[in-house]
Amino acid sequence: MALFGKKKEEAKSETPCCCGGSQSAREVISTCCGEKVDGICCIKVLGSGCKSCHQLYDNALKAAEGTGIEVEYIIDMQKIMEYGVMSMPVLVINEKVVSVGRVLKPAQILDMIKRYDG
């Protein structure tokens, strides 16, 4: 009967940080661990994998092109729920939700990046 409870133990283990650091996903929500470029260490797009979510991710990649800012696409629902959002797609800059339920154009995302102050 050693098999019972094994999956629960595996599920409790923390996932590593998106930036490859030693922090868990929950710790990353409060502090971003990547190297900062103009005050921004990472941009994340949270989505379910639908067309709108992919479009926001592509637009974020275009906006961050040439800046050295990392853009990550997250489809894991458990991680998405940690941000407390109820609709997608979601744009997150430095672990702060800046847009929910909208597909922003690259120019709009670039404008958010330029005026981001934390």
N, C-alpha and C positions, 0 to 999 in steps of 0.2 A: 504493500500500500504506500510505498514511498513516492509514487507518482502524483498523488493528490497534493495540491498546493504548490507544485513545482512551477506551473505557469504564472501563478500569482507572484512568486518570488522574482521571476524573470521580468514581469511587467513593472515591478517596483523599482528596478534598477534605473538610474537616471541616464538619459541620453547625453552624449557629449555636446559641448557647445558648437554652434554652427561655424565658428571661426577656428575650430581645432584646439581650443584652449582646454583648460582643466575644469571650467565651470559647467554646471548642469544647465539644462534649458530653462529651468525656473530662475536660476541666478542671473541668466542673461537678460531676462525681461527687465530687471532693475538696473543692470549695468552692462553696457556693450563692451566686448573684449577685443574688438579689432583695432587696427591702427586707424587713427583719425586722419581724414583728408578734408581740410577746411571745416573741421568740427564735426564731420560725419564719418562714422566708422562703418556703417552698413545700412543697406536698404533691403527690406524684405517685402515680398508680395505673398500674401496669404490667400489661398484659393482652393477650390474643390477640383480644379482641373478642367473647368468649362472654358468655352471660347473667350468669354470676357476676362477671365482670370489670366489666360495665356496672353491676351492682348495687352493687359496691364503690365505683365512681366516683360513682354517685348518692348513696350514703350519705356519702361524703367531702364532696361538695358541700353536703349538708344540714348536716353537722357544722361546716363552715367558713363557713357562711352568717352574714353579719353580722360576721365577724372581720377581714375584709380580707386573708385568706390566699389565695393563688393555688392552685388545684387544677388539675392537668394530667393528661390521660389519654394514655398512651404505648402505641402498638401496634407500633412499629417493633422487630422482633426483634433487630436488631443493637444497639440501645440497651438493650434489656432484658437481653441477654446480658452487657453491660458491668457490670451489677449483680451478676452471678454467681448468679442465682436459677434454679432448675430447675422450679418449679411456679408456677402463677398462680391467682388474682390476687395482686399484691404491692402493699403500701402502703409508700411511702417518705416520710419526713419529713426535711427538710434533707439530702437525699442519703444518708440512713441507712435501710436496710431495717428496718422495724419489724414487719411481718406478711407471711407467705407462705402461700398456699394456703387462706386463710380469707376469708369475706365477713363483715366486721365490721359491726356495727350503728352508726348515727350516734352513739349515746351512748358506745359503746366508743371510737370515733375521737375524739370530743370529749374523753373522759377522757385519751387519749394526748396530745392537743394540750395539755391543761391541765398535765399532769405532765411534759411534755418539757423536758429540761434540756440537750440536746445530747449 
